[in-house]
Amino acid sequence: MGEKLAEEEREIVTPGEVLGRAAELKAGKGTYVSADGAGVSYVYASLTGRRALLPPPPDSPDKRPIVEVTGHKAHGAVPEPGCIVLARVKKVMAKMASADIMCVGERSVREKFTGVIRQQDVRATEIDKVDMHASFRVGDIVRAVVVSLVHMVLLFLVPSHVALLGGTCIILDTFTKLSLGDARAYYLSTAKNELGVVSAESTAGLRPEMVLAGEMMIPISWTEMQCPVTGQIEQRKVAKVGN
């Protein structure tokens, strides 16, 4: 048993990685428990670090080993549920947008983490009226809060353009693949006043999916930003600036 524990302690794990079945392991620091689609509970890593198995306390009725993950600073900042992140929008679709997470709080990331903003997570009111293309554009910098990990990415295309992403049914605009790693994707939310687009360049009137390097726009309302050179106004889910 001691050799096995020593071997486990040397292993580096990443967020969302399965550490074992909850029936056999007790979740400790740096881990959490979540059930899969079949209702089976597993212990997952919530951060990048070293996995360790610890024996249960002698007087504990629960004899399962305790699994813990100790953060590994060399891997840089890692997103966790509840953290505020900055992300650059990479693609906008009818029901969701994907983005590259750049910073967690004030710390930059050293690994690739993908953020997914679903239509229901853009704002807190009138969710059914949210237009993703009127909320974000490719290249926008967005301040968001991490909602949860995307544990399983099941992506496939069928004739009706329907795909399953982390158990959520989404409709795709075209036959486009999303590159989301199982342990690297996070659901993000901008459903607070202080969250949303913090930096955006004017698209000079082009289609939403096309971007031309333009002037840095300034926010003029909760839903609009304006180019200071051309006066062009574009729609966004704007983050509140200052008090």
Secondary structure, 3 states (H helix, E strand, C coil): CHHHHHHHHCCEECCCCEEEECCCCEECCCEEEEECCCCCEEEEECCCEEEEEECCCCCCCCCCCEEEEEECHHHECCCCCCCEEEEEEEEECCCEEEEEEEEECCEEECCCCEEEEEHHHCCCCCHHHCCHHHCCCCCCEEEEEEEEECCCCCCCCCCCCEEEECCEEEECCCCCCCCCCCCCEEEEECCCCCCEEEECECCCCCCCCCCCCCCECEECCCCEEECCCCCCEEECCECCCCC
